[in-house]
Structure formats: C-alpha cells, structure tokens
Amino acid sequence: MVASLRVPSALLRARGLIGSQEPEPDEGLLLRWCNQVHTFGMKYPIDVIFCDRRGVVLRVSTLAPRRVSRFVPRARYCIELRAGRARECGIDVGTRLEFA
C-alpha cells in the first residue's frame, strides 16, 4: 500500500519527480490527465502506473533514467513510485485502485 500520494500544482506537475530524492516506499506522485512520462533528468528508476478514469490499471512499467514510457491512450492518471514498489504492492494490469 502507498500511504501518501502528492498531487502537484501545474508547475510541479511539469517537473514530476525530476530533481527530487527517490520517494520513500510509502510515497508517490499522482499526475492527473497523464498518458506518457519521461525520466530525463532523473537519477533513479521509477515504477509508473497508468490508470483509466475508473482507477483500473492499464499499464505498469519500470523506467530507468533517461527513458520515455509508452503512450497509453486511455490513461487519465499516472502514479510514479519507487522502482519495484508496484510489484511489492501486488499492482498489475487490471487491478482497480481507489484514491481517497
């Protein structure tokens, strides 16, 4: 379980986790209206979870620094976590996530 998801302002959303320290295991970043991300400028890998409007996981990827994710057309949300955290939490394609 991820206990704390940050929802950034528009300016912080554009930057995402670039230039930040690696998230703690119970932290993540929730980006709304996001169907593709990149890790240029990052120094650590991340897990990226793309969800549709109902919170159903469409794609889970681990991205190394200096990479671009695949485009996920139906994605409405993207969650960026510490690499390996999605697997640890049992999150896979088809999982339904609830945001509180």
C-alpha positions in Angstrom: 0.0 0.0 0.0 1.1 3.5 -0.8 0.1 5.8 2.1 0.9 9.2 0.7 0.4 10.4 -2.9 1.3 14.0 -3.7 -0.9 15.8 -6.2 1.3 18.7 -7.6 0.4 22.1 -8.9 0.7 22.7 -12.7 4.3 23.9 -12.4 5.3 21.0 -10.2 3.4 18.6 -12.4 5.6 19.5 -15.4 8.7 18.7 -13.3 7.3 15.5 -11.7 10.0 13.7 -9.7 12.9 15.2 -11.7 15.5 16.6 -9.4 13.9 15.1 -6.3 15.2 12.4 -4.0 13.9 8.9 -4.5 10.5 8.5 -3.0 10.1 6.6 0.3 8.4 3.2 0.0 5.1 4.7 1.1 5.2 7.8 -1.1 4.3 8.5 -4.7 3.3 11.2 -7.1 -0.2 11.2 -8.7 -0.4 13.0 -12.1 -3.9 13.6 -13.5 -4.5 13.8 -17.3 -1.3 11.9 -17.9 -0.8 9.2 -20.6 3.0 9.3 -21.0 6.0 10.3 -18.9 9.8 10.5 -19.2 12.7 10.2 -16.8 15.2 12.6 -18.4 17.0 14.4 -15.6 16.3 11.7 -13.0 19.0 9.7 -11.2 17.0 6.7 -10.2 14.4 4.3 -11.8 10.7 4.6 -11.0 7.6 2.5 -11.4 4.9 4.1 -13.5 1.3 3.0 -13.1 -1.2 4.3 -15.7 -4.9 4.1 -14.8 -8.2 4.8 -16.6 -10.9 7.1 -15.3 -12.3 4.4 -13.0 -8.9 3.6 -11.5 -8.3 0.4 -13.4 -4.6 -0.2 -14.1 -3.9 -0.2 -17.8 -0.1 -0.5 -17.8 2.7 -0.8 -15.2 6.3 0.0 -16.2 9.6 0.4 -14.6 11.6 3.2 -16.2 15.3 3.7 -15.9 16.7 7.2 -16.0 16.7 8.9 -19.5 13.7 6.9 -20.9 10.3 7.6 -22.2 7.2 5.5 -21.4 4.9 4.1 -24.0 1.9 6.3 -24.8 -1.2 4.9 -23.0 -4.2 6.4 -24.9 -7.0 5.8 -22.3 -4.9 6.8 -19.3 -6.3 9.5 -17.1 -4.0 9.1 -14.1 -0.3 8.2 -13.7 1.3 7.2 -10.4 5.1 7.4 -10.0 6.6 5.3 -7.3 9.9 3.9 -6.2 11.1 1.2 -8.6 9.8 -2.2 -7.6 7.0 -0.8 -5.4 4.1 -1.7 -7.7 5.2 -5.4 -7.6 5.6 -5.3 -3.8 2.0 -4.0 -3.5 0.6 -6.5 -6.0 -0.4 -3.9 -8.5 -0.7 -5.3 -12.1 -2.8 -4.6 -15.2 -6.5 -5.0 -14.3 -6.1 -4.0 -10.6 -8.6 -1.3 -9.6 -7.1 1.4 -7.4 -9.1 3.7 -5.2 -8.0 7.2 -4.5 -9.1 8.7 -1.2 
